[in-house]
Amino acid sequence: MTAPSRIRIGSAPDSWGVWFPDDPRQVPWERFLDEVARAGYEWIELGPYGYLPTDPVRLTEETARRGLKVSAGTVFTGLHHGPGVWEKTWAHVADNAALAQAMGADHLVVIPSFWRDDKTGAVLEDSVLTPAQWRDLTTQTERLGREVRERYGLRIVVHPHADTHIDSEKNVTRFLDATDPDLVQLCLDTGHYAYCGGDSVKLIETYGERIGYLHLKQVDPEILADVVARGTPFGPAVAQGVMCEPPGGVPALEPVLAAARALDVDLFAIVEQDMYPCPPDKPYPIAERTRRFLRSCGA
């Protein structure tokens, strides 16, 4: 008898081209909720704070009547800037964490700030951190993990991301080796990790105890090669189609899911196909096909 999978599949506003709380190029939140449920998902993330209703009573009504539950909220942080940015960071985190907690979520996805603007490509700071900045990044992230757990009962999962300082295998493993496993876990985004040259299966097999959450995503290797050759910033790369519909890209998701299942822990695996901006009718058919594909992978 085969043991039931301990991986719970979901999707996110990102897969509907949603990057901002309010943007005329994005689908209305009601349409996102309708379509994500119709596509066969029962778990969602909150997306940018303010895109979905921030009143937990209303949001509970809207999700419950569609058979949806919330797995996590998401925050952006610049913790390598040190204690001086803590209060500003916490104000942003607290709103997101409070809503995630009220919706019954257990996780808060933490994304590092970009070193270059994801729209214009303007360089905002050096792409390489100094040793002092690494110390600030790791110690302040541990502080965040402790505060979020004590105040909201959530676990933070840090999301390696293109055009941030936690991106490649070298930087991801350096970050993991320097942080307390009890306070800081990883949200492994398979697409971003491949975008930055990493091997998701190897990371899961090597740092399995640190994997607290998954984002399922693929990159188009031909477009990625062009992006790398030209030094294209992340936003324009997404508009170019670097993140593609599974199973048409890399990494192959079957081995990733197999490695995750071998950990024998409960994991969320949230589909995220960056598509900002995109036509409003594009996301739903892709979401439906992706859900069908993941079922064929046993998820």
C-alpha positions in Angstrom: 0.0 0.0 0.0 1.4 3.4 -1.0 1.7 6.0 1.7 -0.3 9.2 1.1 1.7 12.1 -0.1 2.6 14.7 2.5 2.9 17.4 -0.1 0.0 19.8 -0.3 -0.3 21.5 -3.7 -1.5 25.1 -4.0 -1.2 28.2 -6.2 -0.7 31.9 -5.7 -1.7 35.3 -7.2 1.7 35.4 -8.9 0.5 32.7 -11.2 -2.3 35.1 -12.3 0.2 37.9 -13.1 -0.2 39.6 -9.7 2.8 41.4 -8.4 1.3 44.5 -6.7 -1.6 45.3 -4.3 -3.3 47.4 -7.0 -2.5 47.5 -10.7 -4.8 48.0 -13.7 -3.0 45.3 -15.6 -3.8 42.6 -13.0 -7.0 40.5 -12.7 -9.5 41.5 -10.0 -9.0 39.5 -6.8 -12.5 37.9 -7.1 -11.5 36.5 -10.5 -8.3 35.1 -9.1 -10.2 33.3 -6.3 -12.8 32.0 -8.7 -10.3 30.7 -11.2 -7.7 29.2 -8.7 -10.5 27.1 -7.1 -11.9 26.1 -10.5 -8.5 25.0 -11.7 -8.4 22.5 -8.9 -6.3 24.1 -6.1 -7.4 24.3 -2.5 -4.4 26.2 -1.0 -3.4 29.7 -1.9 -0.9 32.3 -0.7 -2.0 35.9 0.1 0.2 37.5 -2.5 1.0 41.3 -2.2 -0.6 42.7 1.0 -3.8 44.5 0.0 -4.5 42.6 -3.2 -6.9 40.2 -1.4 -9.2 41.7 1.3 -7.2 42.4 4.4 -10.3 42.0 6.7 -9.9 38.4 7.9 -13.6 38.0 8.4 -14.4 39.0 4.8 -11.4 37.0 3.4 -12.5 33.9 5.4 -15.9 34.2 3.9 -14.6 34.6 0.3 -12.1 31.8 0.6 -14.4 29.3 2.5 -17.2 29.6 0.0 -14.8 28.6 -2.8 -13.2 25.8 -0.8 -9.9 27.6 -0.4 -7.4 27.8 2.5 -4.4 30.0 3.0 -0.9 28.5 3.3 1.3 31.6 3.8 1.7 35.3 3.5 4.7 37.0 1.8 7.0 39.9 2.8 10.0 41.7 1.3 12.9 42.6 3.5 16.2 44.3 3.3 17.7 42.9 6.5 21.3 43.1 5.3 21.0 46.9 6.0 21.1 46.1 9.7 19.1 47.0 12.8 18.4 50.5 11.4 15.7 49.1 9.1 14.1 46.9 11.7 11.2 49.1 12.7 10.3 49.8 9.0 10.6 46.1 8.2 8.5 45.0 11.2 5.7 47.4 10.3 5.4 45.6 7.0 5.9 42.1 8.4 3.3 42.6 11.2 0.4 43.4 8.9 1.1 40.4 6.7 1.8 38.0 9.7 -1.4 39.1 11.5 -3.5 38.4 8.4 -1.8 35.1 7.7 -2.3 34.0 11.3 -5.9 35.0 11.2 -6.4 32.9 8.1 -4.9 29.8 9.7 -1.6 29.8 7.9 1.6 28.5 9.4 4.2 30.2 7.2 5.5 33.6 6.2 7.6 33.6 3.0 10.4 36.1 3.4 12.0 37.5 0.1 15.2 39.5 0.3 15.2 43.0 -1.3 16.5 43.3 -4.9 19.9 44.8 -5.6 18.6 46.2 -8.9 15.2 47.5 -9.8 13.0 44.7 -11.2 11.3 47.1 -13.6 13.9 49.5 -14.8 17.1 47.5 -14.1 18.6 50.4 -12.3 21.4 49.2 -9.9 20.3 50.0 -6.4 23.3 48.6 -4.6 26.3 46.3 -5.0 25.2 42.7 -6.0 27.8 41.3 -3.5 27.4 41.7 0.3 30.3 42.7 2.5 31.1 40.4 5.5 29.4 42.9 7.8 26.3 42.9 5.6 26.2 39.1 5.7 26.3 39.2 9.5 23.5 41.7 9.6 21.5 39.6 7.1 21.8 36.4 9.1 21.4 37.9 12.6 18.5 40.0 11.6 16.8 37.1 9.8 17.1 35.0 12.9 15.6 37.9 14.9 12.7 38.0 12.5 12.2 34.3 12.8 12.1 34.5 16.5 9.7 37.5 16.7 7.3 36.1 14.0 7.1 32.8 15.8 6.7 34.3 19.3 4.1 37.0 18.3 2.2 35.2 15.5 3.0 31.5 15.8 4.3 31.4 12.2 7.5 30.0 10.8 9.5 32.1 8.4 10.7 30.5 5.2 13.3 32.5 3.3 12.9 32.5 -0.5 16.1 32.6 -2.6 15.3 35.0 -5.5 16.9 36.2 -8.7 18.5 39.7 -8.4 18.8 39.4 -4.6 21.8 38.5 -2.4 20.3 35.1 -1.7 20.3 33.5 -5.1 23.0 31.1 -6.2 24.0 27.8 -4.6 27.0 29.5 -3.1 25.0 32.3 -1.4 22.1 30.0 -0.4 24.3 27.5 1.3 26.3 30.3 2.9 23.1 31.7 4.3 21.9 28.4 5.6 25.2 27.5 7.2 25.1 30.9 9.0 21.6 30.7 10.4 19.9 28.8 13.2 17.8 25.9 11.7 15.3 26.3 14.5 14.6 29.9 13.5 15.2 30.0 9.8 14.0 27.6 7.1 14.0 27.8 3.3 11.3 28.3 0.8 12.9 26.6 -2.2 11.7 28.1 -5.4 12.7 25.6 -8.1 12.5 28.2 -10.9 14.5 31.0 -9.1 17.1 28.5 -8.0 17.5 27.1 -11.6 17.5 30.7 -12.9 20.6 31.3 -10.7 22.3 28.0 -11.6 21.3 25.9 -8.6 20.2 22.2 -8.5 17.0 21.9 -6.5 17.3 18.1 -6.0 20.9 18.4 -4.7 19.8 21.2 -2.3 16.9 19.1 -1.0 19.1 16.0 -0.6 21.9 18.1 1.1 19.9 20.5 3.3 16.7 18.5 3.6 16.1 19.5 7.3 16.1 23.2 6.2 13.5 22.9 3.5 10.3 24.2 5.0 8.3 25.1 1.9 8.4 24.8 -1.9 7.5 27.0 -4.8 7.1 25.0 -8.0 8.3 26.8 -11.1 10.3 26.2 -14.2 12.5 28.3 -16.5 12.9 28.2 -20.2 16.6 27.3 -20.8 16.8 29.1 -24.1 15.4 32.3 -22.8 17.5 32.0 -19.6 20.6 31.7 -21.7 19.7 34.9 -23.5 18.9 36.6 -20.2 22.3 35.6 -18.7 24.2 36.6 -21.8 22.6 40.1 -21.9 22.5 40.6 -18.1 18.7 41.2 -18.3 17.1 42.2 -15.0 14.5 39.9 -13.5 11.4 41.9 -14.4 12.1 42.2 -18.1 13.2 38.6 -18.1 9.8 37.6 -16.8 8.1 39.7 -19.5 10.3 37.9 -22.0 8.8 34.6 -20.8 11.8 33.2 -18.8 9.4 31.5 -16.4 7.4 28.9 -18.4 4.6 26.4 -18.1 5.5 22.9 -16.8 6.7 20.5 -18.1 8.3 22.6 -20.8 11.3 23.9 -18.8 13.8 23.1 -16.1 14.2 21.7 -13.5 12.1 18.6 -14.1 9.5 18.6 -11.3 9.1 14.9 -10.9 12.6 14.4 -9.3 12.1 17.5 -7.2 8.8 16.2 -5.8 10.4 12.7 -5.3 13.2 14.2 -3.3 10.8 16.3 -1.3 8.6 13.2 -0.6 11.7 11.3 0.6 12.1 13.9 3.4 8.8 12.4 4.9 7.6 15.8 6.3 4.6 17.9 5.6 5.4 20.4 2.9 3.4 22.9 0.9 4.3 23.1 -2.8 2.9 26.2 -4.3 2.8 26.7 -8.0 4.2 30.1 -9.0 4.6 31.0 -12.6 5.8 34.6 -12.8 3.8 36.2 -15.6 3.6 39.9 -14.9 2.2 41.5 -16.9 -0.1 39.1 -18.8 -3.4 39.1 -20.6 -6.3 38.3 -18.2 -7.4 35.2 -20.0 -3.9 33.6 -20.1 -3.5 32.3 -16.5 -6.5 30.0 -16.0 -5.8 27.5 -18.7 -2.1 27.3 -17.7 -3.1 26.8 -14.0 -5.5 24.0 -15.0 -3.0 22.2 -17.2 -0.3 22.6 -14.5 -2.6 21.1 -11.8 -3.3 18.2 -14.1 0.4 17.7 -14.8 1.3 17.7 -11.1 -1.4 15.0 -10.5 0.4 12.9 -13.1 3.6 13.4 -10.9 1.7 12.0 -7.9 1.1 15.4 -6.3 
